[in-house]
Amino acid sequence: MNSTPAWLTVTLREVETKVRDKAFIISTLITVLLIIGSIVVTSFLANRTANYSVAGGDELSLAVLYQAQQDQPDDVDLSVQNIDAGRARTDLADGKLTAVLSAGADGGFVIQGREEVPGKLTGLLDAAAQQVLTTRMLESAGINPEQLPGTDLVSVELLEGDAERNSMIQAMAFIFSFLFYMAALIFGMPIANSVIEEKQNRVVEILASAIRLRDLLAGKILGNIILALGQLLVFLGVGLGAAWLSPVQIPFLGVVFQVATWFVVFFLAGFLVLAGFWAALGALAARTEDLQQSSGPVVTLLIAILFVGIYAKGTVLVIASYVPIVSSVAMPIRLLTGTVPWWEPVLSLLIVLGFCWLVLVFAERIYRRAVMHTGGALTLRKALKLED
């Protein structure tokens, strides 16, 4: 006799079937490569220094170039060449120079390039030219430029966090929301499709003679939860690991690591609720076409969760963090601020777990009553009137 519980047998079958699917494996690997590639490209662009070699053939142009060299940002390396105009043109044509700066007849400056002049270089030289010309005009009028007010007179203070942290929160809000949205579709809808397939082929009648329908439903839900959680952990692990190993220092990475754990917990609770919805919809439908019509409210809910996670702020986000399912993304986003007391995520989790229990009990009741019905699609009211 096989001592393995029936629900566990169904769970293992669901997992084994999915992990043998080439499309699932390929899509997962492609996503992992995209995550690593995006972080590598971002790190490369952040570390790359733009090297410019610019020649000035007159005293005023050289003054501008030396000023620009003094004010150059960290990602720019400006080399100044003091050569005559004829040699400068030759070197520019040969690709030895990036550009040639010369004073124009109208009091301005002309930047000559071979095929193009980088916009970053143009902006740097324009700012330097304005500073040099302004300084000389003030000195000719007998005014000491150092006595004038500086440019950094206005400082920015935010009531909630700082600019870097807010940017991190916006980025992670999109990532959390998108991961939840995709997982709910990729692993939630197959639960309903599997129920419909077994119902159409009347395989469920054979299975019902061997195991309880409750065990069959539990195995389907648990199997897809394991798959969804496994893929989520792979994506988060690869993304956070690549960010940790990146040569570019990413601010608040430690906070993201901590909140990612909360996100996984809330993800499981929210996915359980949605799994109950999908199972009930599959039992009510008689064909795949019926599911396409009846799944509209669930898909709309997922889109709403995606938009709330990305765009909700302030009071709206606080309220959303206590609404079951929506809280799966809203509360982790709030935790990124570092100002949420410990009891709030605990309370929110208890609320969604209580709601999850109610949904699963209700979904199991609908499943038992409707999955054996083959006379067409059922409404919720009709399914509740059926006997087990």
Backbone torsions as a table, in degrees:
resi	resn	phi	psi	omega
1	MET	NA	139.7	177.8
2	ASN	-82.2	119.2	-177.6
3	SER	-89.0	0.2	-179.8
4	THR	-70.6	129.3	178.3
5	PRO	-57.7	147.3	-176.7
6	ALA	-62.0	-41.9	-178.2
7	TRP	-64.1	-34.6	178.8
8	LEU	-69.9	-36.7	177.4
9	THR	-62.0	-44.0	178.4
10	VAL	-65.2	-40.3	179.2
11	THR	-60.0	-48.8	-179.4
12	LEU	-63.7	-35.5	178.2
13	ARG	-65.4	-43.0	179.1
14	GLU	-61.1	-44.5	-178.5
15	VAL	-67.1	-46.6	-177.4
16	GLU	-62.5	-40.9	179.8
17	THR	-62.2	-41.0	-176.8
18	LYS	-73.1	-43.1	-176.4
19	VAL	-71.2	-15.1	175.2
20	ARG	-89.1	-7.3	-179.1
21	ASP	-75.8	119.1	-177.4
22	LYS	-62.7	-38.2	-179.9
23	ALA	-61.9	-40.4	178.8
24	PHE	-65.1	-44.4	-179.0
25	ILE	-64.5	-46.0	-177.6
26	ILE	-64.8	-44.4	-179.8
27	SER	-63.5	-37.7	177.8
28	THR	-65.4	-45.3	179.6
29	LEU	-63.9	-40.2	179.0
30	ILE	-63.3	-42.7	179.1
31	THR	-63.0	-42.0	178.3
32	VAL	-61.6	-43.4	178.9
33	LEU	-64.4	-37.9	178.0
34	LEU	-65.5	-38.9	178.5
35	ILE	-63.5	-48.9	179.8
36	ILE	-63.2	-43.2	-178.5
37	GLY	-63.1	-40.3	179.9
38	SER	-64.4	-39.0	179.4
39	ILE	-71.0	-39.5	178.1
40	VAL	-63.7	-44.6	179.9
41	VAL	-64.1	-42.2	178.8
42	THR	-62.0	-42.9	178.9
43	SER	-65.1	-40.3	179.9
44	PHE	-64.1	-44.4	-179.6
45	LEU	-67.6	-34.4	-179.6
46	ALA	-70.8	-31.6	-177.5
47	ASN	-90.4	-15.3	-174.3
48	ARG	-71.2	131.0	178.3
49	THR	-103.4	131.7	178.6
50	ALA	-84.3	120.5	-179.6
51	ASN	-101.1	122.4	179.6
52	TYR	-124.5	135.2	174.1
53	SER	-117.8	113.3	-173.8
54	VAL	-124.9	136.4	179.8
55	ALA	-106.3	145.9	175.1
56	GLY	-127.7	127.0	-175.1
57	GLY	-97.8	-2.4	179.6
58	ASP	-135.5	167.0	-173.0
59	GLU	-63.3	-40.8	-177.8
60	LEU	-69.0	-41.3	178.3
61	SER	-63.2	-40.6	177.9
62	LEU	-64.5	-36.7	178.1
63	ALA	-62.2	-40.8	178.0
64	VAL	-65.6	-42.2	-178.9
65	LEU	-65.7	-40.9	178.4
66	TYR	-67.5	-33.8	176.1
67	GLN	-67.5	-41.8	177.8
68	ALA	-64.7	-37.6	178.1
69	GLN	-64.3	-35.2	179.4
70	GLN	-71.9	-33.9	-176.2
71	ASP	-97.7	5.4	-174.9
72	GLN	-63.0	140.8	178.2
73	PRO	-72.7	176.3	-176.0
74	ASP	-66.8	-26.7	-177.0
75	ASP	-94.1	16.3	178.8
76	VAL	-128.9	133.7	175.0
77	ASP	-122.0	101.4	-175.6
78	LEU	-98.7	124.1	177.0
79	SER	-107.8	128.9	-176.4
80	VAL	-104.5	128.9	179.0
81	GLN	-114.3	126.7	178.0
82	ASN	-103.4	90.1	-178.1
83	ILE	-135.4	163.6	-178.3
84	ASP	-73.6	166.0	-173.2
85	ALA	-63.1	-40.3	-178.8
86	GLY	-62.7	-47.4	179.9
87	ARG	-67.8	-34.7	-180.0
88	ALA	-62.2	-42.4	178.6
89	ARG	-64.1	-40.8	179.3
90	THR	-63.6	-46.8	179.6
91	ASP	-64.7	-34.8	178.8
92	LEU	-66.7	-41.4	178.5
93	ALA	-66.9	-32.2	179.8
94	ASP	-82.8	-4.4	-179.8
95	GLY	84.4	10.5	179.5
96	LYS	-80.4	-20.3	179.3
97	LEU	-119.7	148.3	175.2
98	THR	-80.2	-40.0	-178.0
99	ALA	-160.6	167.4	175.6
100	VAL	-127.3	127.1	179.9
101	LEU	-105.6	131.9	178.4
102	SER	-143.0	151.2	179.2
103	ALA	-75.3	133.9	-179.9
104	GLY	-88.0	167.7	-178.4
105	ALA	-72.3	-22.6	-176.7
106	ASP	-91.8	13.1	-179.9
107	GLY	91.2	-2.9	178.2
108	GLY	-101.0	-156.6	-177.8
109	PHE	-134.1	154.4	178.2
110	VAL	-121.5	128.5	176.2
111	ILE	-106.1	118.3	178.7
112	GLN	-102.4	132.6	176.9
113	GLY	-125.4	165.9	179.9
114	ARG	-74.6	-59.9	177.0
115	GLU	-119.0	-32.7	177.5
116	GLU	-157.9	161.5	176.1
117	VAL	-117.5	121.1	-178.8
118	PRO	-55.3	138.2	-179.9
119	GLY	-62.5	-35.1	179.0
120	LYS	-63.0	-39.6	178.9
121	LEU	-68.7	-41.1	179.2
122	THR	-60.9	-44.6	179.1
123	GLY	-63.5	-40.2	-179.4
124	LEU	-64.8	-45.0	-179.2
125	LEU	-70.3	-34.2	178.5
126	ASP	-64.3	-44.2	178.9
127	ALA	-65.1	-40.1	179.2
128	ALA	-65.9	-40.0	179.8
129	ALA	-63.4	-42.6	178.4
130	GLN	-62.6	-41.3	-179.6
131	GLN	-66.1	-43.3	-179.1
132	VAL	-65.4	-46.7	-178.9
133	LEU	-66.4	-39.4	178.4
134	THR	-64.1	-42.8	179.3
135	THR	-61.7	-42.6	-178.8
136	ARG	-69.1	-36.9	177.0
137	MET	-65.3	-41.3	178.5
138	LEU	-66.1	-42.3	179.7
139	GLU	-64.8	-36.9	178.1
140	SER	-67.9	-24.8	177.5
141	ALA	-90.3	3.0	178.3
142	GLY	80.8	22.7	-179.3
143	ILE	-109.8	131.9	178.2
144	ASN	-80.5	115.7	-178.4
145	PRO	-60.3	-26.5	-177.6
146	GLU	-69.8	-17.9	179.8
147	GLN	-85.4	-7.8	179.2
148	LEU	-78.2	154.9	177.7
149	PRO	-60.5	144.6	178.7
150	GLY	-74.5	-179.4	-178.3
151	THR	-92.1	-18.5	-177.4
152	ASP	-101.1	59.8	-177.6
153	LEU	-90.7	-20.5	-176.6
154	VAL	-110.3	123.0	176.5
155	SER	-108.3	154.9	-176.4
156	VAL	-107.6	129.9	174.3
157	GLU	-126.7	131.2	-179.4
158	LEU	-107.6	138.4	177.9
159	LEU	-69.2	-31.3	-178.1
160	GLU	-121.7	103.8	176.1
161	GLY	70.6	-155.1	178.0
162	ASP	-136.3	175.2	-174.0
163	ALA	-62.1	-43.9	-178.7
164	GLU	-63.8	-43.4	-178.6
165	ARG	-68.0	-39.5	178.4
166	ASN	-63.7	-37.4	177.2
167	SER	-65.2	-41.5	177.8
168	MET	-62.7	-41.8	-179.0
169	ILE	-64.0	-41.4	179.1
170	GLN	-62.8	-42.3	-179.9
171	ALA	-65.9	-46.0	-178.7
172	MET	-71.2	-29.1	176.5
173	ALA	-62.1	-41.7	177.7
174	PHE	-66.3	-42.9	-178.0
175	ILE	-64.5	-48.7	179.8
176	PHE	-60.2	-46.5	-177.4
177	SER	-64.7	-43.0	-177.8
178	PHE	-68.3	-40.9	178.7
179	LEU	-62.9	-41.9	179.4
180	PHE	-66.0	-42.9	-179.6
181	TYR	-61.1	-47.9	-177.5
182	MET	-67.9	-42.2	-179.4
183	ALA	-64.7	-38.3	-179.3
184	ALA	-65.4	-32.1	178.0
185	LEU	-82.2	-47.1	-174.4
186	ILE	-65.9	-38.6	-175.8
187	PHE	-109.1	-10.2	179.0
188	GLY	-87.1	-49.4	-179.3
189	MET	-61.2	-36.1	176.1
190	PRO	-58.3	-26.4	176.1
191	ILE	-62.2	-47.6	179.4
192	ALA	-65.8	-42.1	179.9
193	ASN	-63.5	-38.2	178.9
194	SER	-65.5	-40.2	178.2
195	VAL	-63.5	-43.9	-179.6
196	ILE	-64.6	-42.3	-179.3
197	GLU	-61.3	-46.1	178.9
198	GLU	-66.9	-30.6	179.2
199	LYS	-72.1	-41.9	179.6
200	GLN	-67.5	-42.5	-178.5
201	ASN	-80.2	-4.4	-178.8
202	ARG	62.6	20.4	176.0
203	VAL	-68.1	-30.1	-178.1
204	VAL	-62.0	-29.4	178.9
205	GLU	-67.5	-38.0	177.5
206	ILE	-69.1	-43.3	179.9
207	LEU	-63.9	-36.6	-178.5
208	ALA	-65.9	-23.6	178.1
209	SER	-79.2	-14.9	-178.3
210	ALA	-106.4	-36.0	-178.7
211	ILE	-135.1	163.5	177.5
212	ARG	-73.1	146.2	178.5
213	LEU	-62.3	-31.0	178.1
214	ARG	-63.1	-41.2	178.1
215	ASP	-68.0	-37.0	178.8
216	LEU	-63.1	-44.9	179.1
217	LEU	-66.0	-43.8	-179.6
218	ALA	-61.4	-40.2	179.1
219	GLY	-64.5	-41.2	178.5
220	LYS	-62.4	-45.5	-178.0
221	ILE	-67.4	-46.6	-178.8
222	LEU	-63.9	-39.9	179.7
223	GLY	-60.9	-45.0	179.5
224	ASN	-72.1	-29.0	175.1
225	ILE	-66.1	-42.8	178.7
226	ILE	-61.4	-42.8	179.5
227	LEU	-65.4	-45.5	-179.7
228	ALA	-64.1	-43.7	179.9
229	LEU	-65.9	-41.5	179.4
230	GLY	-61.2	-45.8	179.4
231	GLN	-65.9	-40.0	179.0
232	LEU	-62.0	-43.6	-179.8
233	LEU	-65.5	-35.5	177.0
234	VAL	-63.9	-47.6	-178.7
235	PHE	-63.5	-46.5	-180.0
236	LEU	-66.3	-42.3	-179.0
237	GLY	-63.7	-44.1	179.3
238	VAL	-66.0	-44.3	-178.9
239	GLY	-64.3	-47.8	-179.9
240	LEU	-68.8	-37.5	178.2
241	GLY	-64.7	-43.8	178.1
242	ALA	-64.5	-38.4	177.9
243	ALA	-66.9	-36.5	179.9
244	TRP	-67.8	-38.9	-178.8
245	LEU	-84.1	-8.5	-178.5
246	SER	-63.7	138.8	177.7
247	PRO	-65.9	-19.6	178.3
248	VAL	-83.7	128.8	-179.8
249	GLN	-74.6	117.4	-179.4
250	ILE	-97.7	120.5	-176.7
251	PRO	-69.1	148.4	175.2
252	PHE	62.4	24.7	179.7
253	LEU	-65.8	-34.2	177.0
254	GLY	-62.5	-38.9	177.6
255	VAL	-64.4	-41.6	179.5
256	VAL	-61.7	-40.7	178.0
257	PHE	-58.8	-45.3	-178.2
258	GLN	-66.4	-46.0	-177.4
259	VAL	-69.2	-29.6	178.5
260	ALA	-59.0	-34.0	177.1
261	THR	-64.5	-44.7	176.5
262	TRP	-61.5	-40.0	-179.2
263	PHE	-61.7	-40.7	178.5
264	VAL	-61.6	-42.6	-179.6
265	VAL	-64.6	-47.8	179.4
266	PHE	-67.1	-32.5	177.3
267	PHE	-61.1	-44.7	179.8
268	LEU	-60.9	-44.9	-179.2
269	ALA	-64.2	-46.3	-179.7
270	GLY	-65.8	-38.5	-179.9
271	PHE	-67.5	-34.8	177.2
272	LEU	-60.8	-42.0	178.1
273	VAL	-61.8	-48.2	-179.2
274	LEU	-64.8	-35.0	178.0
275	ALA	-61.9	-38.9	175.8
276	GLY	-62.5	-41.9	177.5
277	PHE	-60.8	-47.8	-177.5
278	TRP	-63.7	-40.5	179.7
279	ALA	-63.2	-42.5	179.3
280	ALA	-65.1	-41.9	179.1
281	LEU	-63.6	-39.6	178.5
282	GLY	-64.7	-38.3	179.8
283	ALA	-69.5	-34.0	-179.5
284	LEU	-74.0	-28.6	-177.0
285	ALA	-81.5	154.6	175.6
286	ALA	-108.7	-23.6	179.2
287	ARG	-138.3	165.6	177.5
288	THR	-62.2	-33.1	178.7
289	GLU	-62.4	-34.4	177.3
290	ASP	-64.5	-37.5	-179.7
291	LEU	-66.3	-37.9	179.3
292	GLN	-60.7	-30.6	178.7
293	GLN	-83.1	-42.5	-174.2
294	SER	-80.0	-17.9	-177.6
295	SER	-82.4	-0.9	-178.9
296	GLY	-54.1	-48.1	179.9
297	PRO	-61.5	-37.8	180.0
298	VAL	-68.7	-42.7	178.2
299	VAL	-64.2	-39.9	176.9
300	THR	-62.2	-40.2	177.3
301	LEU	-61.7	-41.5	179.4
302	LEU	-64.7	-40.4	177.5
303	ILE	-64.6	-39.5	177.9
304	ALA	-63.2	-41.2	177.6
305	ILE	-62.6	-40.7	178.7
306	LEU	-60.8	-44.9	-178.5
307	PHE	-71.5	-38.1	177.5
308	VAL	-62.5	-44.0	-179.7
309	GLY	-62.4	-36.4	-175.7
310	ILE	-83.2	-39.6	-168.7
311	TYR	-111.0	-19.0	-175.2
312	ALA	-67.0	139.5	178.8
313	LYS	-138.0	165.1	170.5
314	GLY	55.7	-130.7	-175.0
315	THR	-63.8	-37.4	179.8
316	VAL	-60.8	-42.2	179.8
317	LEU	-68.0	-37.2	178.5
318	VAL	-63.4	-46.2	179.0
319	ILE	-63.8	-42.6	-179.0
320	ALA	-62.9	-28.9	-178.6
321	SER	-70.3	-7.7	176.6
322	TYR	-113.4	1.5	178.2
323	VAL	-90.4	122.0	-178.4
324	PRO	-53.0	144.2	-175.8
325	ILE	75.4	-54.8	177.9
326	VAL	-60.9	-34.2	-179.8
327	SER	-64.0	-17.1	-179.7
328	SER	-62.5	-26.5	175.4
329	VAL	-111.3	-31.7	-175.2
330	ALA	-68.0	-44.3	-178.0
331	MET	-67.9	-45.2	175.2
332	PRO	-58.1	-35.3	178.0
333	ILE	-65.3	-41.8	177.6
334	ARG	-63.8	-36.7	-179.0
335	LEU	-65.0	-23.3	178.4
336	LEU	-64.7	-22.7	179.4
337	THR	-71.3	-22.9	-179.4
338	GLY	76.7	10.5	-177.6
339	THR	-114.4	5.9	-177.4
340	VAL	-90.5	124.2	178.3
341	PRO	-64.7	156.5	-171.9
342	TRP	-61.5	-30.5	-174.1
343	TRP	-73.4	-21.7	-178.0
344	GLU	-67.1	-49.6	176.7
345	PRO	-64.6	-32.7	177.9
346	VAL	-64.9	-45.9	178.5
347	LEU	-63.3	-43.8	179.1
348	SER	-61.6	-39.3	179.5
349	LEU	-67.2	-39.8	177.8
350	LEU	-63.7	-38.1	178.8
351	ILE	-64.1	-47.3	-177.8
352	VAL	-69.5	-31.6	176.9
353	LEU	-69.3	-38.8	175.6
354	GLY	-63.2	-43.9	177.3
355	PHE	-64.3	-37.1	178.5
356	CYS	-61.7	-43.3	179.4
357	TRP	-61.5	-43.7	179.6
358	LEU	-62.9	-44.2	-178.3
359	VAL	-64.9	-43.6	-178.0
360	LEU	-66.9	-38.0	177.2
361	VAL	-64.1	-43.5	179.3
362	PHE	-66.6	-43.0	-179.4
363	ALA	-64.2	-38.7	179.3
364	GLU	-65.6	-35.5	178.3
365	ARG	-66.7	-44.5	178.3
366	ILE	-65.0	-41.1	-178.0
367	TYR	-62.0	-47.3	-177.8
368	ARG	-62.9	-34.5	-175.4
369	ARG	-86.3	-27.7	-172.1
370	ALA	-104.9	-22.2	-171.8
371	VAL	-68.2	-23.5	179.3
372	MET	-91.3	-2.9	-179.0
373	HIS	-84.4	126.7	-176.5
374	THR	-120.4	13.6	-176.4
375	GLY	-93.1	27.2	-179.8
376	GLY	110.9	176.5	-178.0
377	ALA	-68.1	148.4	-179.2
378	LEU	-113.8	149.1	168.8
379	THR	-88.4	165.3	-179.4
380	LEU	-61.9	-39.0	-178.6
381	ARG	-66.1	-42.0	178.5
382	LYS	-65.8	-38.0	-179.5
383	ALA	-64.6	-37.4	-179.0
384	LEU	-69.2	-23.3	179.5
385	LYS	-83.1	-14.2	179.7
386	LEU	-72.9	156.6	175.8
387	GLU	-92.2	154.1	178.4
388	ASP	-64.0	NA	NA
